[in-house]
Amino acid sequence: MLIEVLDTTLLGEIKNSFKIDLEENTSPEKVIMERVTLEVIAHNKKDDENLNSLVQPVSREDVLNGTKRKDEVDAEKQVYLALEAFKKNVFFILVDDKQVTELNQKITLKKDSKISFIKLTPLVGG
């Protein structure tokens, strides 16, 4: 089912919103893996470096200065980095306004469920 995913600030401001296809019974780990994989696929198809997501393959300063070219991002590596960041509380996830704390925690989604990612610090990978 298509579920709305939100990137929000600690103050509740929505920075980004999109939908991803998830199973009714899932886990934070599966949600992160699906999100990051889709972002990497989308990023690798684009010509620009501006990516407002969990995946940040190069520093924005390098891109602005022209010292880095766009390289294809490794989805598996980015998933690993995102999962590690979740474990280290770099960001947290709310499902229907309830925080999930474990990667293998069981989540039951409804058609109107919303998943919020709240970043405490920017994720940098690559």
mmCIF file of the C-alpha atoms, coordinates in Angstrom:
data_MODEL
# 
_entry.id   MODEL 
# 
loop_
_atom_site.group_PDB 
_atom_site.id 
_atom_site.type_symbol 
_atom_site.label_atom_id 
_atom_site.label_alt_id 
_atom_site.label_comp_id 
_atom_site.label_asym_id 
_atom_site.label_entity_id 
_atom_site.label_seq_id 
_atom_site.pdbx_PDB_ins_code 
_atom_site.Cartn_x 
_atom_site.Cartn_y 
_atom_site.Cartn_z 
_atom_site.occupancy 
_atom_site.B_iso_or_equiv 
_atom_site.pdbx_formal_charge 
_atom_site.auth_seq_id 
_atom_site.auth_comp_id 
_atom_site.auth_asym_id 
_atom_site.auth_atom_id 
_atom_site.pdbx_PDB_model_num 
ATOM 1   C CA . MET A 1 1   ? 0.000  0.000  0.000   1.00 0.00 ? 1   MET A CA 1 
ATOM 2   C CA . LEU A 1 2   ? 1.161  3.563  -0.631  1.00 0.00 ? 2   LEU A CA 1 
ATOM 3   C CA . ILE A 1 3   ? 2.167  5.247  2.617   1.00 0.00 ? 3   ILE A CA 1 
ATOM 4   C CA . GLU A 1 4   ? 2.979  8.913  3.082   1.00 0.00 ? 4   GLU A CA 1 
ATOM 5   C CA . VAL A 1 5   ? 6.492  9.608  4.344   1.00 0.00 ? 5   VAL A CA 1 
ATOM 6   C CA . LEU A 1 6   ? 7.373  12.975 5.838   1.00 0.00 ? 6   LEU A CA 1 
ATOM 7   C CA . ASP A 1 7   ? 10.704 14.568 6.641   1.00 0.00 ? 7   ASP A CA 1 
ATOM 8   C CA . THR A 1 8   ? 10.036 16.894 9.545   1.00 0.00 ? 8   THR A CA 1 
ATOM 9   C CA . THR A 1 9   ? 11.952 19.109 11.909  1.00 0.00 ? 9   THR A CA 1 
ATOM 10  C CA . LEU A 1 10  ? 11.857 18.775 15.677  1.00 0.00 ? 10  LEU A CA 1 
ATOM 11  C CA . LEU A 1 11  ? 9.313  21.610 15.633  1.00 0.00 ? 11  LEU A CA 1 
ATOM 12  C CA . GLY A 1 12  ? 7.020  19.661 13.296  1.00 0.00 ? 12  GLY A CA 1 
ATOM 13  C CA . GLU A 1 13  ? 7.759  21.620 10.106  1.00 0.00 ? 13  GLU A CA 1 
ATOM 14  C CA . ILE A 1 14  ? 7.417  19.380 7.044   1.00 0.00 ? 14  ILE A CA 1 
ATOM 15  C CA . LYS A 1 15  ? 10.513 19.654 4.839   1.00 0.00 ? 15  LYS A CA 1 
ATOM 16  C CA . ASN A 1 16  ? 9.680  16.899 2.342   1.00 0.00 ? 16  ASN A CA 1 
ATOM 17  C CA . SER A 1 17  ? 6.753  14.597 1.612   1.00 0.00 ? 17  SER A CA 1 
ATOM 18  C CA . PHE A 1 18  ? 6.433  11.590 -0.691  1.00 0.00 ? 18  PHE A CA 1 
ATOM 19  C CA . LYS A 1 19  ? 4.798  8.162  -0.856  1.00 0.00 ? 19  LYS A CA 1 
ATOM 20  C CA . ILE A 1 20  ? 6.398  4.730  -0.846  1.00 0.00 ? 20  ILE A CA 1 
ATOM 21  C CA . ASP A 1 21  ? 4.890  1.309  -1.331  1.00 0.00 ? 21  ASP A CA 1 
ATOM 22  C CA . LEU A 1 22  ? 5.077  -0.767 1.861   1.00 0.00 ? 22  LEU A CA 1 
ATOM 23  C CA . GLU A 1 23  ? 3.461  -3.929 3.149   1.00 0.00 ? 23  GLU A CA 1 
ATOM 24  C CA . GLU A 1 24  ? 0.829  -3.657 5.886   1.00 0.00 ? 24  GLU A CA 1 
ATOM 25  C CA . ASN A 1 25  ? 3.060  -5.521 8.358   1.00 0.00 ? 25  ASN A CA 1 
ATOM 26  C CA . THR A 1 26  ? 6.590  -4.175 8.284   1.00 0.00 ? 26  THR A CA 1 
ATOM 27  C CA . SER A 1 27  ? 9.439  -2.886 10.451  1.00 0.00 ? 27  SER A CA 1 
ATOM 28  C CA . PRO A 1 28  ? 11.520 0.292  10.721  1.00 0.00 ? 28  PRO A CA 1 
ATOM 29  C CA . GLU A 1 29  ? 14.390 -1.596 9.085   1.00 0.00 ? 29  GLU A CA 1 
ATOM 30  C CA . LYS A 1 30  ? 12.275 -2.400 6.020   1.00 0.00 ? 30  LYS A CA 1 
ATOM 31  C CA . VAL A 1 31  ? 10.958 1.157  5.857   1.00 0.00 ? 31  VAL A CA 1 
ATOM 32  C CA . ILE A 1 32  ? 14.486 2.594  5.947   1.00 0.00 ? 32  ILE A CA 1 
ATOM 33  C CA . MET A 1 33  ? 15.746 0.092  3.385   1.00 0.00 ? 33  MET A CA 1 
ATOM 34  C CA . GLU A 1 34  ? 12.891 0.840  0.982   1.00 0.00 ? 34  GLU A CA 1 
ATOM 35  C CA . ARG A 1 35  ? 13.191 4.598  1.383   1.00 0.00 ? 35  ARG A CA 1 
ATOM 36  C CA . VAL A 1 36  ? 16.946 4.765  0.947   1.00 0.00 ? 36  VAL A CA 1 
ATOM 37  C CA . THR A 1 37  ? 16.945 2.351  -2.007  1.00 0.00 ? 37  THR A CA 1 
ATOM 38  C CA . LEU A 1 38  ? 14.312 4.428  -3.813  1.00 0.00 ? 38  LEU A CA 1 
ATOM 39  C CA . GLU A 1 39  ? 16.213 7.642  -3.074  1.00 0.00 ? 39  GLU A CA 1 
ATOM 40  C CA . VAL A 1 40  ? 19.448 6.202  -4.421  1.00 0.00 ? 40  VAL A CA 1 
ATOM 41  C CA . ILE A 1 41  ? 17.725 5.003  -7.604  1.00 0.00 ? 41  ILE A CA 1 
ATOM 42  C CA . ALA A 1 42  ? 16.184 8.458  -8.107  1.00 0.00 ? 42  ALA A CA 1 
ATOM 43  C CA . HIS A 1 43  ? 19.472 10.187 -7.316  1.00 0.00 ? 43  HIS A CA 1 
ATOM 44  C CA . ASN A 1 44  ? 21.452 8.029  -9.741  1.00 0.00 ? 44  ASN A CA 1 
ATOM 45  C CA . LYS A 1 45  ? 19.010 8.964  -12.546 1.00 0.00 ? 45  LYS A CA 1 
ATOM 46  C CA . LYS A 1 46  ? 19.396 12.729 -11.930 1.00 0.00 ? 46  LYS A CA 1 
ATOM 47  C CA . ASP A 1 47  ? 22.090 15.052 -13.208 1.00 0.00 ? 47  ASP A CA 1 
ATOM 48  C CA . ASP A 1 48  ? 22.221 17.294 -10.156 1.00 0.00 ? 48  ASP A CA 1 
ATOM 49  C CA . GLU A 1 49  ? 23.646 16.793 -6.688  1.00 0.00 ? 49  GLU A CA 1 
ATOM 50  C CA . ASN A 1 50  ? 20.828 18.437 -4.716  1.00 0.00 ? 50  ASN A CA 1 
ATOM 51  C CA . LEU A 1 51  ? 19.311 15.664 -2.695  1.00 0.00 ? 51  LEU A CA 1 
ATOM 52  C CA . ASN A 1 52  ? 17.247 16.435 0.390   1.00 0.00 ? 52  ASN A CA 1 
ATOM 53  C CA . SER A 1 53  ? 17.035 13.006 1.955   1.00 0.00 ? 53  SER A CA 1 
ATOM 54  C CA . LEU A 1 54  ? 18.717 10.486 4.218   1.00 0.00 ? 54  LEU A CA 1 
ATOM 55  C CA . VAL A 1 55  ? 21.271 9.869  1.448   1.00 0.00 ? 55  VAL A CA 1 
ATOM 56  C CA . GLN A 1 56  ? 23.954 12.539 1.077   1.00 0.00 ? 56  GLN A CA 1 
ATOM 57  C CA . PRO A 1 57  ? 26.646 11.080 -1.179  1.00 0.00 ? 57  PRO A CA 1 
ATOM 58  C CA . VAL A 1 58  ? 28.933 14.128 -1.483  1.00 0.00 ? 58  VAL A CA 1 
ATOM 59  C CA . SER A 1 59  ? 29.405 17.316 0.458   1.00 0.00 ? 59  SER A CA 1 
ATOM 60  C CA . ARG A 1 60  ? 27.434 20.234 -0.912  1.00 0.00 ? 60  ARG A CA 1 
ATOM 61  C CA . GLU A 1 61  ? 30.513 22.457 -0.622  1.00 0.00 ? 61  GLU A CA 1 
ATOM 62  C CA . ASP A 1 62  ? 32.460 20.197 -3.008  1.00 0.00 ? 62  ASP A CA 1 
ATOM 63  C CA . VAL A 1 63  ? 29.594 20.293 -5.484  1.00 0.00 ? 63  VAL A CA 1 
ATOM 64  C CA . LEU A 1 64  ? 29.281 24.083 -5.275  1.00 0.00 ? 64  LEU A CA 1 
ATOM 65  C CA . ASN A 1 65  ? 33.020 24.493 -5.752  1.00 0.00 ? 65  ASN A CA 1 
ATOM 66  C CA . GLY A 1 66  ? 32.996 22.096 -8.665  1.00 0.00 ? 66  GLY A CA 1 
ATOM 67  C CA . THR A 1 67  ? 35.600 19.817 -7.071  1.00 0.00 ? 67  THR A CA 1 
ATOM 68  C CA . LYS A 1 68  ? 33.445 16.701 -7.219  1.00 0.00 ? 68  LYS A CA 1 
ATOM 69  C CA . ARG A 1 69  ? 31.574 15.210 -10.107 1.00 0.00 ? 69  ARG A CA 1 
ATOM 70  C CA . LYS A 1 70  ? 28.362 13.274 -9.726  1.00 0.00 ? 70  LYS A CA 1 
ATOM 71  C CA . ASP A 1 71  ? 29.204 9.636  -9.097  1.00 0.00 ? 71  ASP A CA 1 
ATOM 72  C CA . GLU A 1 72  ? 26.722 6.813  -8.906  1.00 0.00 ? 72  GLU A CA 1 
ATOM 73  C CA . VAL A 1 73  ? 25.726 6.132  -5.309  1.00 0.00 ? 73  VAL A CA 1 
ATOM 74  C CA . ASP A 1 74  ? 25.887 2.595  -3.887  1.00 0.00 ? 74  ASP A CA 1 
ATOM 75  C CA . ALA A 1 75  ? 22.427 1.783  -2.482  1.00 0.00 ? 75  ALA A CA 1 
ATOM 76  C CA . GLU A 1 76  ? 23.669 -1.032 -0.248  1.00 0.00 ? 76  GLU A CA 1 
ATOM 77  C CA . LYS A 1 77  ? 26.249 1.228  1.395   1.00 0.00 ? 77  LYS A CA 1 
ATOM 78  C CA . GLN A 1 78  ? 23.708 4.007  1.913   1.00 0.00 ? 78  GLN A CA 1 
ATOM 79  C CA . VAL A 1 79  ? 21.193 1.581  3.464   1.00 0.00 ? 79  VAL A CA 1 
ATOM 80  C CA . TYR A 1 80  ? 23.894 0.360  5.865   1.00 0.00 ? 80  TYR A CA 1 
ATOM 81  C CA . LEU A 1 81  ? 24.787 3.952  6.807   1.00 0.00 ? 81  LEU A CA 1 
ATOM 82  C CA . ALA A 1 82  ? 21.125 4.857  7.360   1.00 0.00 ? 82  ALA A CA 1 
ATOM 83  C CA . LEU A 1 83  ? 20.497 1.788  9.533   1.00 0.00 ? 83  LEU A CA 1 
ATOM 84  C CA . GLU A 1 84  ? 23.586 2.570  11.607  1.00 0.00 ? 84  GLU A CA 1 
ATOM 85  C CA . ALA A 1 85  ? 22.465 6.187  11.949  1.00 0.00 ? 85  ALA A CA 1 
ATOM 86  C CA . PHE A 1 86  ? 19.068 5.038  13.243  1.00 0.00 ? 86  PHE A CA 1 
ATOM 87  C CA . LYS A 1 87  ? 20.799 2.859  15.848  1.00 0.00 ? 87  LYS A CA 1 
ATOM 88  C CA . LYS A 1 88  ? 22.893 5.871  16.929  1.00 0.00 ? 88  LYS A CA 1 
ATOM 89  C CA . ASN A 1 89  ? 19.805 8.130  17.199  1.00 0.00 ? 89  ASN A CA 1 
ATOM 90  C CA . VAL A 1 90  ? 20.926 10.431 14.389  1.00 0.00 ? 90  VAL A CA 1 
ATOM 91  C CA . PHE A 1 91  ? 17.276 10.437 13.342  1.00 0.00 ? 91  PHE A CA 1 
ATOM 92  C CA . PHE A 1 92  ? 14.133 8.901  14.684  1.00 0.00 ? 92  PHE A CA 1 
ATOM 93  C CA . ILE A 1 93  ? 10.922 7.618  13.165  1.00 0.00 ? 93  ILE A CA 1 
ATOM 94  C CA . LEU A 1 94  ? 7.313  8.194  14.126  1.00 0.00 ? 94  LEU A CA 1 
ATOM 95  C CA . VAL A 1 95  ? 4.585  5.943  12.752  1.00 0.00 ? 95  VAL A CA 1 
ATOM 96  C CA . ASP A 1 96  ? 1.199  7.569  13.200  1.00 0.00 ? 96  ASP A CA 1 
ATOM 97  C CA . ASP A 1 97  ? 2.802  9.913  15.768  1.00 0.00 ? 97  ASP A CA 1 
ATOM 98  C CA . LYS A 1 98  ? 4.242  7.050  17.846  1.00 0.00 ? 98  LYS A CA 1 
ATOM 99  C CA . GLN A 1 99  ? 8.013  6.625  18.037  1.00 0.00 ? 99  GLN A CA 1 
ATOM 100 C CA . VAL A 1 100 ? 9.542  3.338  16.965  1.00 0.00 ? 100 VAL A CA 1 
ATOM 101 C CA . THR A 1 101 ? 12.799 2.518  18.715  1.00 0.00 ? 101 THR A CA 1 
ATOM 102 C CA . GLU A 1 102 ? 14.023 -0.830 17.393  1.00 0.00 ? 102 GLU A CA 1 
ATOM 103 C CA . LEU A 1 103 ? 14.879 -1.768 13.809  1.00 0.00 ? 103 LEU A CA 1 
ATOM 104 C CA . ASN A 1 104 ? 12.984 -5.065 14.072  1.00 0.00 ? 104 ASN A CA 1 
ATOM 105 C CA . GLN A 1 105 ? 9.953  -3.594 15.859  1.00 0.00 ? 105 GLN A CA 1 
ATOM 106 C CA . LYS A 1 106 ? 6.674  -4.739 14.279  1.00 0.00 ? 106 LYS A CA 1 
ATOM 107 C CA . ILE A 1 107 ? 4.640  -2.023 12.595  1.00 0.00 ? 107 ILE A CA 1 
ATOM 108 C CA . THR A 1 108 ? 1.107  -2.467 11.292  1.00 0.00 ? 108 THR A CA 1 
ATOM 109 C CA . LEU A 1 109 ? 0.270  0.178  8.711   1.00 0.00 ? 109 LEU A CA 1 
ATOM 110 C CA . LYS A 1 110 ? -3.159 1.411  7.678   1.00 0.00 ? 110 LYS A CA 1 
ATOM 111 C CA . LYS A 1 111 ? -4.085 3.116  4.397   1.00 0.00 ? 111 LYS A CA 1 
ATOM 112 C CA . ASP A 1 112 ? -3.922 6.524  6.081   1.00 0.00 ? 112 ASP A CA 1 
ATOM 113 C CA . SER A 1 113 ? -0.717 5.867  8.077   1.00 0.00 ? 113 SER A CA 1 
ATOM 114 C CA . LYS A 1 114 ? 2.027  8.466  8.042   1.00 0.00 ? 114 LYS A CA 1 
ATOM 115 C CA . ILE A 1 115 ? 5.692  7.809  8.715   1.00 0.00 ? 115 ILE A CA 1 
ATOM 116 C CA . SER A 1 116 ? 7.778  10.768 9.871   1.00 0.00 ? 116 SER A CA 1 
ATOM 117 C CA . PHE A 1 117 ? 11.567 10.872 9.774   1.00 0.00 ? 117 PHE A CA 1 
ATOM 118 C CA . ILE A 1 118 ? 12.996 13.451 12.158  1.00 0.00 ? 118 ILE A CA 1 
ATOM 119 C CA . LYS A 1 119 ? 16.692 14.163 11.648  1.00 0.00 ? 119 LYS A CA 1 
ATOM 120 C CA . LEU A 1 120 ? 18.645 15.326 14.646  1.00 0.00 ? 120 LEU A CA 1 
ATOM 121 C CA . THR A 1 121 ? 21.768 15.915 12.534  1.00 0.00 ? 121 THR A CA 1 
ATOM 122 C CA . PRO A 1 122 ? 22.272 15.666 8.778   1.00 0.00 ? 122 PRO A CA 1 
ATOM 123 C CA . LEU A 1 123 ? 23.284 12.239 7.512   1.00 0.00 ? 123 LEU A CA 1 
ATOM 124 C CA . VAL A 1 124 ? 26.369 12.181 5.348   1.00 0.00 ? 124 VAL A CA 1 
ATOM 125 C CA . GLY A 1 125 ? 27.376 9.079  3.495   1.00 0.00 ? 125 GLY A CA 1 
ATOM 126 C CA . GLY A 1 126 ? 29.412 8.049  0.580   1.00 0.00 ? 126 GLY A CA 1 
# 
